[in-house]
Amino acid sequence: MKIKHSKYKNTGLIFELLVKQIAADTLSNKNSPAVSIIREYFANRSTLAKEYKMYSLVIKANGVAQRKAEAILSTITEVSRKLDQKLLKSQKYKLISEIKKHYNLEEFFSISVRDYKALAALYCLLEAQNNAEMVDPQYLVDNKLTILEHLTAVKQNEDSVKDTLIEEYSKYDKDLRLLTFKILLEKFNDNYKNLLPEQKYILKEFITSVNSKARLRNIVNEELNKISEQVGKFANKVKDKVVKIKLEEVSKAIVPLKKTDAISDSHLVNLMQYYDLVNELKTL
């Protein structure tokens, strides 16, 4: 799922457009209704005003160090999760209704804004993290790249952005952690395209089954039994006595995990190596 940008709901964009409207009205020697709108909706402690401060932080910060840019974005996303989304939606509706009383909305939203790309990216990122549905991880990465490049004025490394997203979202609730695992899977698919199908399978299970140790242990044991059986069959077919003995020893050494055994990265490494061994034996 992807979040579609909405100018009508982008608090930061609306504020910037109101400021531009004030300038336009002033140049036309007219009293500007935009002034009273800003005072009513943005000069208080409303939820809408609190969200605007997040956009303002991004717009005002430019050319900052990478660490500071990461801290700014991390703070913004954390604060956004604490806002009352239902109340925020209601206040945005009232804001648009008020603007509509004084301006033609089509003309109002047609005004060009310098930092439009960064404002749109931040809106999409905040909407995605506050959305109940699973959002395309690459979509999150793309928007975060845009914001960080705006903040630092430096081209960002996509893999580094994925790493920070994984670290950040892994701290949150189950649904957000699932999103983290999906990002991880995509990273593994990109970086390890030459893995055997069995290796990709077990790698996926180690990631997606992180919250179910019993399920992961059962899967690992199933794979270990399969590998042990396969190695044993190859041992019976090999004519070289030395190789035969070594394979029989390997087969016997592959034993299932006990219920008391804690699953660690070493089990994953062993499985990956066993898969390589079986693949090599198939070529003999």
GILIN-V400227 format. One record per helix or strand. SS is the DSSP state (@ for helix, = for strand). FROM is the first residue (numbers start at 0). TO is the last residue. If there is no record, write none. Layout:
<<SS	FROM	TO> <SS	FROM	TO>>
This chain:
<<@	6	8> <@	10	26> <@	32	41> <@	46	59> <@	65	79> <@	84	101> <@	104	107> <@	115	128> <@	136	151> <@	157	168> <@	173	190> <@	196	207> <@	212	236> <@	240	252> <@	264	280>>
